[in-house]
Amino acid sequence: MDANGFGMKQGIFRQGRVRLLLSDGQTGLRCLRDGVRRRKSVRGCIVGADVGTLHTVIVKKGPAEIEGVTDVDQPRRLGPKRAGNIRKLFNLDKRDDVRRYVIKRPLPATEK
């Protein structure tokens, strides 16, 4: 998104905003009726200085560490809830007790 909240759209090779005629089902337009088309402002996919938010995902770790990102190991805050997903995460058998492997968030002690 840019500083004013307009989302970036793939395939628009500009740095600024453009007004496109979007139909239902395209990114940037949600409509409840069929056959609706609207002209909306969207931002191009070229990253510039006016981009306010940029979401990224680390796909592959290189040989050097990135300070504050890859040098710190962050544990999972919450684990899966369903028994099948817990078995898949910990490579458990059907006979293993799943309740022993539930990951819960730590709750602060409350005084009464």
C-alpha positions as CSV (number, residue, x, y, z in Angstrom):
1,M,0.0,0.0,0.0
2,D,1.1,3.5,-0.5
3,A,0.9,6.3,2.1
4,N,-2.8,7.0,1.2
5,G,-4.0,3.4,1.5
6,F,-4.2,2.4,-2.2
7,G,-3.3,-1.2,-2.8
8,M,-0.6,-2.4,-5.2
9,K,-1.8,-4.4,-8.2
10,Q,0.4,-6.8,-10.2
11,G,0.8,-6.2,-13.9
12,I,0.7,-2.4,-13.7
13,F,4.2,-1.3,-14.3
14,R,4.0,2.2,-12.9
15,Q,5.2,3.8,-9.7
16,G,2.2,5.9,-9.1
17,R,-1.6,5.5,-9.1
18,V,-3.8,4.7,-12.1
19,R,-7.6,4.5,-12.4
20,L,-8.7,1.1,-13.8
21,L,-12.0,-0.3,-14.8
22,L,-12.2,-3.4,-12.6
23,S,-14.8,-6.1,-12.9
24,D,-16.1,-8.5,-10.2
25,G,-13.5,-11.1,-9.2
26,Q,-10.4,-9.0,-9.9
27,T,-8.2,-7.9,-7.0
28,G,-9.2,-4.5,-5.6
29,L,-13.0,-4.9,-6.1
30,R,-15.5,-6.9,-4.1
31,C,-19.1,-6.7,-5.3
32,L,-22.2,-8.7,-4.4
33,R,-23.9,-8.4,-7.8
34,D,-23.0,-10.1,-11.1
35,G,-21.6,-8.1,-14.0
36,V,-20.6,-5.0,-12.0
37,R,-17.6,-3.0,-13.2
38,R,-16.2,0.0,-11.3
39,R,-13.4,2.5,-12.0
40,K,-11.1,2.3,-9.0
41,S,-7.7,3.8,-8.2
42,V,-4.9,1.3,-7.7
43,R,-1.2,1.7,-7.3
44,G,1.4,0.2,-9.7
45,C,3.6,-2.7,-8.7
46,I,6.9,-0.7,-8.9
47,V,8.2,0.0,-5.4
48,G,9.1,3.6,-4.7
49,A,9.6,6.1,-1.9
50,D,5.9,6.6,-1.4
51,V,5.1,3.0,-0.4
52,G,3.8,2.9,3.1
53,T,3.7,-0.8,3.7
54,L,5.5,-3.7,2.0
55,H,4.8,-7.2,3.2
56,T,7.7,-9.6,2.5
57,V,8.3,-13.3,3.2
58,I,11.8,-14.9,3.6
59,V,11.9,-17.8,1.3
60,K,15.5,-18.9,1.5
61,K,18.2,-18.1,4.0
62,G,21.6,-17.0,2.6
63,P,25.1,-17.5,4.1
64,A,25.0,-14.2,6.0
65,E,22.7,-13.3,8.9
66,I,20.3,-10.4,8.7
67,E,20.4,-8.5,12.0
68,G,17.2,-8.7,14.0
69,V,15.5,-11.0,11.4
70,T,17.4,-14.3,10.9
71,D,19.8,-14.2,13.8
72,V,16.9,-14.4,16.3
73,D,15.0,-17.7,16.8
74,Q,11.3,-16.9,17.5
75,P,9.3,-19.8,18.9
76,R,5.8,-20.5,17.9
77,R,3.4,-18.5,20.0
78,L,0.4,-20.8,19.4
79,G,0.3,-24.3,18.1
80,P,-2.3,-26.2,16.1
81,K,-5.6,-27.0,17.7
82,R,-6.7,-30.1,15.9
83,A,-5.3,-33.5,16.8
84,G,-4.4,-34.4,13.3
85,N,-2.4,-31.2,12.8
86,I,-0.6,-31.7,16.2
87,R,0.3,-35.3,15.1
88,K,1.7,-33.9,11.8
89,L,3.8,-31.2,13.5
90,F,5.4,-33.5,16.1
91,N,5.4,-36.7,13.9
92,L,3.3,-38.6,16.4
93,D,1.7,-42.0,16.0
94,K,-2.1,-42.7,16.4
95,R,-1.3,-44.3,19.8
96,D,0.5,-41.3,21.2
97,D,-1.4,-39.0,23.6
98,V,-1.9,-35.7,21.7
99,R,-2.8,-33.7,24.9
100,R,0.8,-33.8,26.1
101,Y,1.9,-31.9,23.0
102,V,-0.6,-29.0,23.0
103,I,1.2,-25.6,22.8
104,K,-0.5,-23.0,25.0
105,R,0.4,-19.4,25.5
106,P,1.7,-18.5,28.9
107,L,-0.8,-16.7,31.1
108,P,0.3,-14.3,33.7
109,A,-0.5,-15.2,37.3
110,T,-3.6,-13.4,38.6
111,E,-4.0,-12.5,42.2
112,K,-7.4,-12.8,43.8
